[in-house]
Amino acid sequence: MKILIVDDNPTNIIIIREILKKENYRNTVAASSAAEMFQLLGIEQANSEIIPVSSDIDLILLDMMMPEMDGIAACRVIQQYEGLKDIPIIMVTAIGDSKKLAEALDAGAVDYVTKPINKVELMARIRLALRLKQEKDWHKERDQRIQEELKLAALVQNAVLSSAIADSHFEIDALYKPSFELAGDLYSWYPLGEGRYGIILLDMMGHGISSSLFCMFIASVLKDTVSTYVEPEKVMQELNRRFNQLHIEKQLIQYYFTAIYLVVDTKHKKIDYVNAGHPPALFFQKGGEAIRLETVCPPVGLFEKMDTTTHTITYEGEGHIVLYTDGLMEVMDGTQEEQIEFLEQTLSGSHRLDKDKMQRLFFDEGYPQEREDDKCLVWIRLKEGEGSE
Protein backbone atom coordinates (compact mmCIF):
# COMPACT_ATOMS: atom_id res chain seq x y z
CA MET A 1 0.00 0.00 0.00
CA LYS A 2 1.64 3.22 -1.18
CA ILE A 3 0.52 6.61 0.15
CA LEU A 4 1.52 10.00 -1.30
CA ILE A 5 1.67 12.92 1.15
CA VAL A 6 1.52 16.39 -0.45
CA ASP A 7 2.19 19.44 1.76
CA ASP A 8 4.35 22.53 1.41
CA ASN A 9 5.16 22.38 5.14
CA PRO A 10 7.89 19.76 5.89
CA THR A 11 6.77 19.50 9.54
CA ASN A 12 3.29 18.39 8.48
CA ILE A 13 4.81 15.71 6.26
CA ILE A 14 6.93 14.41 9.17
CA ILE A 15 3.90 14.30 11.48
CA ILE A 16 1.74 12.42 9.01
CA ARG A 17 4.55 9.98 8.19
CA GLU A 18 5.08 9.18 11.87
CA ILE A 19 1.37 8.56 12.38
CA LEU A 20 1.33 6.24 9.39
CA LYS A 21 4.46 4.36 10.51
CA LYS A 22 2.94 3.57 13.90
CA GLU A 23 -0.04 2.08 12.06
CA ASN A 24 2.28 0.00 9.83
CA TYR A 25 1.80 2.12 6.70
CA ARG A 26 5.50 2.49 5.91
CA ASN A 27 5.42 2.79 2.13
CA THR A 28 5.03 6.55 1.74
CA VAL A 29 6.35 9.21 -0.63
CA ALA A 30 6.16 12.98 -0.21
CA ALA A 31 5.80 16.05 -2.42
CA SER A 32 6.06 19.69 -1.39
CA SER A 33 3.90 21.11 -4.20
CA ALA A 34 1.30 20.22 -6.80
CA ALA A 35 3.97 20.32 -9.51
CA GLU A 36 6.10 17.79 -7.63
CA MET A 37 3.04 15.60 -7.09
CA PHE A 38 2.28 15.68 -10.83
CA GLN A 39 5.84 14.60 -11.55
CA LEU A 40 5.50 11.62 -9.21
CA LEU A 41 2.20 10.69 -10.87
CA GLY A 42 3.67 10.98 -14.38
CA ILE A 43 1.67 14.07 -15.36
CA GLU A 44 3.39 16.63 -17.59
CA GLN A 45 1.72 19.97 -16.94
CA ALA A 46 3.59 21.72 -19.74
CA ASN A 47 1.87 19.48 -22.24
CA SER A 48 -1.75 20.49 -22.83
CA GLU A 49 -2.53 17.10 -24.35
CA ILE A 50 -4.02 14.54 -21.96
CA ILE A 51 -1.63 11.58 -22.25
CA PRO A 52 -2.75 8.31 -20.63
CA VAL A 53 -0.78 7.67 -17.42
CA SER A 54 -0.94 5.23 -14.54
CA SER A 55 0.58 5.14 -11.08
CA ASP A 56 1.29 2.73 -8.23
CA ILE A 57 -0.01 5.29 -5.69
CA ASP A 58 -2.95 3.89 -3.68
CA LEU A 59 -3.98 7.05 -1.79
CA ILE A 60 -3.14 10.77 -1.74
CA LEU A 61 -3.19 13.00 1.34
CA LEU A 62 -3.37 16.43 -0.27
CA ASP A 63 -2.95 19.79 1.49
CA MET A 64 -5.68 22.18 0.42
CA MET A 65 -3.69 25.42 0.81
CA MET A 66 -0.44 25.43 -1.19
CA PRO A 67 1.40 28.12 -3.20
CA GLU A 68 1.20 28.26 -7.02
CA MET A 69 -1.64 25.71 -7.20
CA ASP A 70 -3.94 24.80 -4.33
CA GLY A 71 -5.22 21.31 -3.58
CA ILE A 72 -8.62 21.82 -5.17
CA ALA A 73 -7.12 22.86 -8.54
CA ALA A 74 -4.60 20.00 -8.34
CA CYS A 75 -7.42 17.57 -7.64
CA ARG A 76 -9.24 18.71 -10.78
CA VAL A 77 -6.12 18.08 -12.86
CA ILE A 78 -5.81 14.52 -11.55
CA GLN A 79 -9.45 13.80 -12.40
CA GLN A 80 -8.73 14.43 -16.09
CA TYR A 81 -6.62 11.26 -16.27
CA GLU A 82 -8.48 7.97 -16.60
CA GLY A 83 -5.60 6.04 -15.02
CA LEU A 84 -5.42 8.33 -11.97
CA LYS A 85 -8.94 9.47 -11.17
CA ASP A 86 -9.74 6.38 -9.11
CA ILE A 87 -6.92 7.12 -6.65
CA PRO A 88 -8.71 8.28 -3.47
CA ILE A 89 -7.74 11.81 -2.41
CA ILE A 90 -8.18 12.96 1.18
CA MET A 91 -7.88 16.72 1.63
CA VAL A 92 -5.89 17.94 4.62
CA THR A 93 -6.98 21.44 5.59
CA ALA A 94 -6.95 24.02 8.34
CA ILE A 95 -9.96 25.73 6.75
CA GLY A 96 -13.35 25.11 8.29
CA ASP A 97 -15.21 26.82 5.44
CA SER A 98 -17.99 24.41 4.42
CA LYS A 99 -18.16 25.90 0.90
CA LYS A 100 -14.45 25.22 0.33
CA LEU A 101 -14.81 21.68 1.66
CA ALA A 102 -17.80 21.10 -0.62
CA GLU A 103 -15.76 22.48 -3.55
CA ALA A 104 -12.96 20.04 -2.74
CA LEU A 105 -15.36 17.09 -2.73
CA ASP A 106 -16.89 18.27 -6.01
CA ALA A 107 -13.38 18.46 -7.49
CA GLY A 108 -12.87 14.74 -6.84
CA ALA A 109 -11.70 14.37 -3.24
CA VAL A 110 -13.33 11.50 -1.39
CA ASP A 111 -12.92 12.88 2.14
CA TYR A 112 -11.09 15.44 4.29
CA VAL A 113 -9.36 15.81 7.66
CA THR A 114 -8.73 19.05 9.51
CA LYS A 115 -5.58 20.42 11.10
CA PRO A 116 -4.33 19.95 13.73
CA ILE A 117 -4.51 16.32 12.68
CA ASN A 118 -6.31 13.89 14.95
CA LYS A 119 -4.56 10.52 14.67
CA VAL A 120 -7.70 8.42 15.24
CA GLU A 121 -9.73 10.43 12.74
CA LEU A 122 -6.97 10.37 10.10
CA MET A 123 -6.53 6.60 10.28
CA ALA A 124 -10.27 5.94 10.22
CA ARG A 125 -10.65 8.01 7.06
CA ILE A 126 -7.59 6.39 5.43
CA ARG A 127 -8.89 2.88 6.16
CA LEU A 128 -12.31 3.78 4.75
CA ALA A 129 -10.81 5.31 1.58
CA LEU A 130 -8.51 2.31 1.01
CA ARG A 131 -11.36 -0.13 1.60
CA LEU A 132 -13.52 1.66 -0.96
CA LYS A 133 -10.62 1.70 -3.44
CA GLN A 134 -10.06 -2.02 -2.93
CA GLU A 135 -13.73 -2.70 -3.68
CA LYS A 136 -13.63 -0.45 -6.74
CA ASP A 137 -10.47 -2.19 -8.01
CA TRP A 138 -12.17 -5.57 -7.55
CA HIS A 139 -15.16 -4.42 -9.58
CA LYS A 140 -12.90 -3.02 -12.32
CA GLU A 141 -11.00 -6.32 -12.56
CA ARG A 142 -14.25 -8.28 -12.68
CA ASP A 143 -15.68 -5.97 -15.35
CA GLN A 144 -12.50 -6.36 -17.37
CA ARG A 145 -12.81 -10.15 -17.21
CA ILE A 146 -16.46 -9.91 -18.27
CA GLN A 147 -15.54 -7.68 -21.22
CA GLU A 148 -12.87 -10.17 -22.33
CA GLU A 149 -15.38 -13.02 -22.10
CA LEU A 150 -17.94 -11.00 -24.06
CA LYS A 151 -15.41 -10.37 -26.82
CA LEU A 152 -14.70 -14.10 -26.98
CA ALA A 153 -18.44 -14.82 -27.10
CA ALA A 154 -18.81 -12.28 -29.92
CA LEU A 155 -16.14 -14.12 -31.93
CA VAL A 156 -18.03 -17.38 -31.42
CA GLN A 157 -21.30 -15.72 -32.38
CA ASN A 158 -19.77 -14.24 -35.52
CA ALA A 159 -18.35 -17.64 -36.49
CA VAL A 160 -21.84 -19.14 -36.92
CA LEU A 161 -22.81 -16.57 -39.58
CA SER A 162 -22.89 -17.97 -43.09
CA SER A 163 -20.19 -17.23 -45.66
CA ALA A 164 -20.93 -15.75 -49.08
CA ILE A 165 -22.07 -18.05 -51.91
CA ALA A 166 -21.57 -17.39 -55.63
CA ASP A 167 -22.49 -19.79 -58.43
CA SER A 168 -23.82 -19.50 -61.96
CA HIS A 169 -27.45 -18.96 -60.90
CA PHE A 170 -27.26 -17.45 -57.44
CA GLU A 171 -25.18 -15.15 -55.22
CA ILE A 172 -25.69 -14.19 -51.59
CA ASP A 173 -23.68 -12.04 -49.18
CA ALA A 174 -24.29 -9.85 -46.14
CA LEU A 175 -23.14 -6.77 -44.26
CA TYR A 176 -23.53 -6.79 -40.52
CA LYS A 177 -22.81 -4.41 -37.66
CA PRO A 178 -23.87 -5.29 -34.09
CA SER A 179 -24.67 -2.45 -31.73
CA PHE A 180 -22.72 -4.05 -28.86
CA GLU A 181 -20.18 -6.86 -28.53
CA LEU A 182 -23.11 -9.30 -28.53
CA ALA A 183 -26.05 -8.81 -30.82
CA GLY A 184 -29.54 -10.10 -31.48
CA ASP A 185 -29.46 -10.40 -35.28
CA LEU A 186 -28.68 -13.68 -37.04
CA TYR A 187 -28.53 -14.70 -40.69
CA SER A 188 -27.91 -18.13 -42.23
CA TRP A 189 -28.33 -19.86 -45.56
CA TYR A 190 -28.09 -23.46 -46.69
CA PRO A 191 -27.89 -25.16 -50.12
CA LEU A 192 -30.85 -27.57 -50.31
CA GLY A 193 -29.91 -29.29 -53.59
CA GLU A 194 -31.30 -29.04 -57.13
CA GLY A 195 -30.64 -25.29 -57.25
CA ARG A 196 -32.57 -24.47 -54.08
CA TYR A 197 -31.33 -22.42 -51.11
CA GLY A 198 -32.87 -21.85 -47.69
CA ILE A 199 -32.21 -18.35 -46.30
CA ILE A 200 -33.22 -16.90 -42.95
CA LEU A 201 -32.72 -13.53 -41.26
CA LEU A 202 -33.98 -12.98 -37.73
CA ASP A 203 -33.96 -10.19 -35.19
CA MET A 204 -34.21 -11.17 -31.53
CA MET A 205 -36.05 -8.84 -29.19
CA GLY A 206 -33.65 -6.73 -27.13
CA HIS A 207 -29.85 -6.67 -26.99
CA GLY A 208 -27.05 -7.95 -24.82
CA ILE A 209 -26.24 -11.30 -23.29
CA SER A 210 -29.75 -12.73 -22.95
CA SER A 211 -30.75 -11.94 -26.55
CA SER A 212 -27.46 -13.25 -27.92
CA LEU A 213 -27.86 -16.52 -25.98
CA PHE A 214 -31.32 -17.02 -27.47
CA CYS A 215 -29.78 -16.28 -30.88
CA MET A 216 -27.09 -18.88 -30.34
CA PHE A 217 -29.73 -21.44 -29.38
CA ILE A 218 -31.62 -20.78 -32.61
CA ALA A 219 -28.34 -20.99 -34.55
CA SER A 220 -27.67 -24.41 -33.00
CA VAL A 221 -30.97 -25.86 -34.30
CA LEU A 222 -31.24 -24.02 -37.62
CA LYS A 223 -29.33 -26.37 -39.91
CA ASP A 224 -31.16 -29.46 -38.67
CA THR A 225 -34.52 -27.66 -38.84
CA VAL A 226 -34.02 -26.32 -42.37
CA SER A 227 -32.66 -29.60 -43.79
CA THR A 228 -35.44 -31.64 -42.15
CA TYR A 229 -38.49 -29.46 -42.80
CA VAL A 230 -37.35 -27.30 -45.79
CA GLU A 231 -40.73 -25.66 -46.45
CA PRO A 232 -40.99 -22.15 -44.93
CA GLU A 233 -44.18 -22.68 -42.93
CA LYS A 234 -42.89 -25.94 -41.43
CA VAL A 235 -39.50 -24.42 -40.63
CA MET A 236 -41.12 -21.46 -38.83
CA GLN A 237 -43.47 -23.73 -36.88
CA GLU A 238 -40.59 -25.93 -35.77
CA LEU A 239 -38.51 -22.92 -34.70
CA ASN A 240 -41.51 -21.67 -32.74
CA ARG A 241 -41.85 -25.05 -31.04
CA ARG A 242 -38.15 -25.26 -30.18
CA PHE A 243 -38.06 -21.66 -28.95
CA ASN A 244 -41.04 -22.22 -26.66
CA GLN A 245 -39.19 -25.14 -25.07
CA LEU A 246 -36.95 -22.54 -23.42
CA HIS A 247 -39.32 -22.12 -20.49
CA ILE A 248 -37.81 -19.94 -17.77
CA GLU A 249 -39.37 -19.83 -14.32
CA LYS A 250 -40.64 -16.40 -13.24
CA GLN A 251 -39.59 -14.91 -16.58
CA LEU A 252 -40.54 -11.22 -16.47
CA ILE A 253 -39.86 -10.60 -20.16
CA GLN A 254 -41.33 -12.69 -22.94
CA TYR A 255 -38.64 -13.09 -25.54
CA TYR A 256 -39.47 -13.51 -29.21
CA PHE A 257 -37.92 -12.80 -32.59
CA THR A 258 -39.04 -11.58 -35.97
CA ALA A 259 -37.81 -13.56 -38.94
CA ILE A 260 -38.11 -14.00 -42.66
CA TYR A 261 -37.31 -17.36 -44.23
CA LEU A 262 -37.07 -17.95 -47.98
CA VAL A 263 -36.55 -20.96 -50.17
CA VAL A 264 -35.15 -19.70 -53.47
CA ASP A 265 -35.61 -22.24 -56.27
CA THR A 266 -33.33 -21.13 -59.14
CA LYS A 267 -34.38 -24.10 -61.30
CA HIS A 268 -38.10 -23.37 -61.28
CA LYS A 269 -37.65 -19.58 -60.82
CA LYS A 270 -39.75 -19.22 -57.70
CA ILE A 271 -39.41 -17.96 -54.15
CA ASP A 272 -41.36 -19.46 -51.26
CA TYR A 273 -41.35 -17.46 -48.06
CA VAL A 274 -42.82 -16.83 -44.62
CA ASN A 275 -42.42 -13.43 -42.96
CA ALA A 276 -42.96 -13.64 -39.19
CA GLY A 277 -43.39 -10.02 -38.10
CA HIS A 278 -40.20 -8.92 -39.87
CA PRO A 279 -39.70 -5.78 -42.02
CA PRO A 280 -40.68 -6.68 -45.61
CA ALA A 281 -37.95 -8.05 -47.83
CA LEU A 282 -37.63 -6.21 -51.14
CA PHE A 283 -37.54 -8.07 -54.46
CA PHE A 284 -36.34 -6.16 -57.52
CA GLN A 285 -36.63 -7.27 -61.15
CA LYS A 286 -35.46 -5.42 -64.24
CA GLY A 287 -37.72 -2.48 -65.06
CA GLY A 288 -40.27 -3.29 -62.37
CA GLU A 289 -41.22 -1.80 -59.02
CA ALA A 290 -40.03 -3.45 -55.84
CA ILE A 291 -42.19 -6.33 -54.60
CA ARG A 292 -42.54 -6.41 -50.83
CA LEU A 293 -42.43 -9.75 -49.06
CA GLU A 294 -44.79 -8.61 -46.32
CA THR A 295 -45.60 -10.06 -42.90
CA VAL A 296 -47.85 -13.11 -42.99
CA CYS A 297 -47.80 -14.17 -39.32
CA PRO A 298 -46.80 -12.98 -35.81
CA PRO A 299 -43.19 -13.14 -34.55
CA VAL A 300 -41.73 -16.47 -33.45
CA GLY A 301 -42.15 -17.28 -29.75
CA LEU A 302 -45.15 -15.05 -29.02
CA PHE A 303 -47.66 -17.90 -29.05
CA GLU A 304 -47.48 -21.59 -28.23
CA LYS A 305 -48.73 -22.56 -31.68
CA MET A 306 -47.95 -20.78 -34.91
CA ASP A 307 -50.39 -20.83 -37.80
CA THR A 308 -48.91 -19.64 -41.06
CA THR A 309 -48.95 -20.31 -44.77
CA THR A 310 -46.12 -20.27 -47.28
CA HIS A 311 -46.39 -17.52 -49.91
CA THR A 312 -44.90 -17.90 -53.37
CA ILE A 313 -43.70 -15.46 -56.02
CA THR A 314 -42.14 -16.28 -59.37
CA TYR A 315 -39.51 -14.46 -61.40
CA GLU A 316 -37.90 -14.33 -64.82
CA GLY A 317 -34.44 -13.17 -65.78
CA GLU A 318 -32.17 -11.46 -63.31
CA GLY A 319 -33.17 -9.80 -60.09
CA HIS A 320 -32.16 -9.27 -56.48
CA ILE A 321 -33.75 -9.61 -53.06
CA VAL A 322 -32.70 -7.56 -50.04
CA LEU A 323 -33.41 -8.72 -46.49
CA TYR A 324 -32.69 -6.34 -43.61
CA THR A 325 -33.37 -5.73 -39.94
CA ASP A 326 -35.09 -2.64 -38.56
CA GLY A 327 -31.74 -1.09 -37.58
CA LEU A 328 -31.12 -0.49 -41.28
CA MET A 329 -34.41 1.37 -41.62
CA GLU A 330 -33.43 3.79 -38.87
CA VAL A 331 -30.76 5.49 -40.95
CA MET A 332 -33.66 7.65 -42.09
CA ASP A 333 -36.09 9.44 -39.80
CA GLY A 334 -39.79 9.22 -40.56
CA THR A 335 -42.64 6.73 -40.51
CA GLN A 336 -42.06 3.08 -41.28
CA GLU A 337 -43.66 3.54 -44.71
CA GLU A 338 -41.32 6.45 -45.50
CA GLN A 339 -38.32 4.39 -44.36
CA ILE A 340 -39.27 1.45 -46.58
CA GLU A 341 -39.85 3.75 -49.57
CA PHE A 342 -36.37 5.19 -48.97
CA LEU A 343 -34.91 1.67 -49.00
CA GLU A 344 -36.81 0.82 -52.21
CA GLN A 345 -35.28 3.82 -53.96
CA THR A 346 -31.79 3.30 -52.52
CA LEU A 347 -31.53 -0.45 -53.08
CA SER A 348 -32.94 -0.54 -56.62
CA GLY A 349 -30.84 -0.39 -59.78
CA SER A 350 -27.99 -2.83 -60.27
CA HIS A 351 -28.60 -6.40 -59.15
CA ARG A 352 -24.98 -6.68 -58.04
CA LEU A 353 -24.14 -5.93 -54.43
CA ASP A 354 -21.99 -2.80 -54.17
CA LYS A 355 -20.51 -3.38 -50.72
CA ASP A 356 -18.64 -0.09 -50.57
CA LYS A 357 -21.78 1.87 -51.38
CA MET A 358 -23.91 -0.04 -48.85
CA GLN A 359 -21.20 0.39 -46.23
CA ARG A 360 -21.15 4.17 -46.74
CA LEU A 361 -24.92 4.49 -46.80
CA PHE A 362 -25.88 2.32 -43.85
CA PHE A 363 -22.96 1.12 -41.76
CA ASP A 364 -20.27 3.82 -41.48
CA GLU A 365 -19.99 5.60 -38.14
CA GLY A 366 -22.22 8.61 -37.71
CA TYR A 367 -24.28 8.29 -40.90
CA PRO A 368 -26.61 9.99 -40.48
CA GLN A 369 -26.22 9.62 -36.72
CA GLU A 370 -25.13 6.97 -34.29
CA ARG A 371 -27.83 4.37 -33.66
CA GLU A 372 -28.18 1.82 -30.89
CA ASP A 373 -29.75 -1.02 -32.90
CA ASP A 374 -28.01 -3.84 -34.76
CA LYS A 375 -27.79 -3.41 -38.52
CA CYS A 376 -27.91 -6.25 -41.00
CA LEU A 377 -28.37 -6.42 -44.78
CA VAL A 378 -28.54 -9.66 -46.78
CA TRP A 379 -28.27 -9.33 -50.58
CA ILE A 380 -29.46 -12.16 -52.86
CA ARG A 381 -28.64 -11.91 -56.54
CA LEU A 382 -30.63 -14.07 -58.97
CA LYS A 383 -28.77 -14.76 -62.21
CA GLU A 384 -29.81 -16.31 -65.54
CA GLY A 385 -26.83 -18.64 -65.63
CA GLU A 386 -23.37 -18.91 -67.12
CA GLY A 387 -24.40 -17.36 -70.42
CA SER A 388 -25.72 -14.19 -68.77
CA GLU A 389 -22.30 -13.15 -67.55
C-alpha positions, 0 to 999 in steps of 0.5 A: 500500500503506497501513500503520497503525502503532499504538503508545502510544510515539511513539519506536516509531512513528518507528522503524518509519516510518523502517524502512518508508521505507527499504524504499519503504513510504511510505504510513503512518498512525499511532495512539497507542491502540486507540480512535484506531485504531478511529476511523481504521478507521471503528469506533464503539466507543460503538455496540454494534451491529456496523455494516458498515465498510470501510477502505483499510488494507492492514496493521496493525502493532499494539502488544500492550501499550497502556493502556485496551485492549491489542492482543489485545482490540483485535484481537478487536474488529476481527475482528467486522467483515466488512469489516476482518477480512481486514486482516493484523495483525502484533503488535509486542511486548516480551513473550516469553510464548508463551501471550500470543503464542498468544492474540494469534494466536487473536485474529486476528493473523497474525504477530508481531515482538519488540522491539527490532525487527529490521529484516530480520525486520520486513520479511520478516514484512510482505512475507509478510503482504502477499503472503498478503493479495494472494492472499486479495483475488484469491480474493475478487474471483474468488469475487465474479465467480463468484457474479455469473455464478451469479446470471446463470445462475440467471436463465437457468435460471428463464427456461426454466420454464413459465408458468401455463396456465388455460383452461376445462378445465385449469389448471396452475401451480407453486411452486418454491424452489431450495436454491442459486442453481442447482438440479437441479429442472425442470418444463415443460408443453406444449399438444399440441392437441385438449385434451391437455397434456404435463407433466414434472417432474424432479429431477436427482441432486445440486446445484450447477453440474454438476446445473444444466448437465445440467438445462439440457441436458434443458430444451434438448431437451424441447420437441422430444422431447415434440412429436415423441414425445408418448407418455410411454414414448417421451418417457422413452426418448428422454430416456434416449437423449439423456442417455446421449449426454453421455459424460464421460471418467473420470466418477467420478459417474454422473448421472441424474434421476428424472422423471414425465411425464404426458399429460393428455387433457381431451377423453377424460378420461384421464391417461397417465403414466410415473414414472421413479423419482420420488415418486408424483404424487397424483391427487384426485377429489371424495369419493375417496381419493388415487390414487398415480401410482407408479414404473414404471421406474428413473430416467433415465440409469441404464441405456443402454436404458430399458424402460417402459410407459405407464400410464393412469387415467381420471377424471370431473368435477373433480379435481387432480393434484399433482407434487412433488420429494422436497424437499417431502416433507422438510418432515415427518420420518418414513418415506417412507410417512409423508411421502406420507400427510402430503401426501395429507392436506394436499393434498386438499380444494379442487381450486383451488391456494391458493398462499398456503397452499402457500407457508406450508406448504412454502416459507417460511423455517424451516418446519419447519426449513431444508432443503438440497434443492430444493422444487417443487410442480406443481398441475394442476386438471382442470375440467368446462368453462365451465359448471362455473364 
